């Protein structure tokens, strides 16, 4: 029930760092290329994005898990070895008993809207870690104050209360 906030300058790699953290939580010590090495240490991950589309994130996650270049995957320019790794990765994800679920939310979504979606998702699987990309694109549930830093503070409070209520680690 802890919340971690990743901060940094614009375009400094915060989203990439958080995505790598989410993938590592999902995989645990399992390696989709070399085989499962410890299934029970992976986690069910809910990755909420207010910045990138579900399709963009799925491609990034697939490329990362397969250890292939993201641009090669998106442009359809993989060599034979990379195609094999990608197919192994997709097969692993299909058969893996953990879930990496990407929830694409529009900018200015509120914590109340995310919590409503979360309740629906728990009917599909039980998230063990939640990643939110990113906090500053959300709006407070009770309405914006018109002051950016106060709104971000309110959203952070709401997100922290969510992680306490649900007893989940939340990284944003």
N, C-alpha and C positions, 0 to 999 in steps of 0.2 A: 504493500500500500504506500509505496514511495513514488515521488515524482522527480524526474531529472530533467532539467532544462539545459539544452545545449545552446550556447550563445556565441556569436562571433560576427565579424564584419560581413557585409553583403558579398555573395559569391566566394565565401571562404571554405566551402565544403561541408557545411552543417548537415544538409540533407543527405549527402553522400555518406557521411559518417553515420548518421542515424539509420540509413537504409542498411549499411553494412552491419550495424549492431543488431538490427531486426533479423537479417538473414542468419547471422551467427547464432542468435537465440533460437531461431527455427531449426537450424541444422544440428545444433549441439556438436557432438564429435562425429556425426555422420558425414560421410563424403560420397556424394552421388556418383562420382566417377570411379572411385576405388571400392565402393561398397559400404554398407551400413556397419558402423563400428561401435555404436552405443545408443540404439534407438531411444532409450528411456530418458536421455538428457536433452532432447530437443523440446521445443515449446510451441504451443499453438499461438500464433501471432496475428494480431489485428493491426493493420497498417492503415491509418487514416490520412488521406492526402487532400489538402485544399489547394495544392499548387499544381501537381501534375495529374494527367489523366490516368485511369486504371490501365489502359493499354500501354502507355509509356512506362509505367512502373513495372508492369508484368514483364516487358522486354528487358528492363534493367535487372530485375530479379533473376530472370532466366539466364541472362548473360553472366551474371555474377556467380550463380550456382554452378553453371557449366564451365566456368573459367575460360570464357571466350570473349572476344571484343564486342562491346555493345554496338558500336557502329557497324561492324560486320553483320551482326544479326539484323539490325534495323534496315540495312541497305541490301540485304540478301547476298552478301559477298563473303560467305564463310567458305573456307577450304574444306576438303574432305575430312580431315582430322577434327576440325571444329564442328562440323555437322554431326559426326559420331558422338562427340562430347555433349552437344546440345540434345540429341535424341536420348542419350543415357540419362541426362539430367531430367528431361521431361518424363521419362519412364519412372525414375526415382520419385519425382514429385507426385505422380499419379498413384504410386503404391505406398508412399510414405504415410505413416499413421498420424502425422502432425499436419496442421493447416497453416498456410500463409495466406491470409485473406486481406485483400486490398479493398478499402472502402473509399470511393471517390466522392468527396463532398464539395459543394460549391463554396466559393469564397463568401465570407460573412456568415457562415453557418454558426449556430450557437451551440453551446454545450448541451442544451436541452434537446436540440435536433440530433446531435451525435448520440446522446444517451438513448433516445428513442430507437435509432438504428441499431445501437448496441444490443438492446433488448431483443430485437428481431434476430440478430446474428447469433445470440446465445441459444436460439432454437436450432441452429445449424451445428455449432460447435462451441466449446467453452474457451474463450481467449485466456491465455496465461500471461500475456504481456501486450501492452497497447503502445503504439508509436503514433504520434500526431505531427504531421508536417503541413503547415506549421502554425503555431500559436498566434502570431501577429495577424494572420488572415481571418481569424475568428472574430465574432462579435459577442459581447456579453448577452446573456439570456434576458436580462431585464432592460435591455436597450442601451445604446451607446451614449456616452456622456459628452462626446465631441472632443475629448482630450485623449489622444492616442495612448499615452503612457498609462492613464487611469483605466482605459478600456482593456489594455493588455493585462494590467494587474487584476482586473475583475475576471477576465477569462482564465488567467492562471489560477485564481482562487477556486473558480468553478471546476476546472480540470483537476486540481488537487483534491477537492471534495469528492469528485467522481472516483478517483483512484482509491481514496480512503473507504468510500462506501462499497465499492466493488472488491476491495482488498486485492488490487492489481498494481503491478509496477507500470508506470506511465512515463515514457520518454518523449520529450517534445523539443 
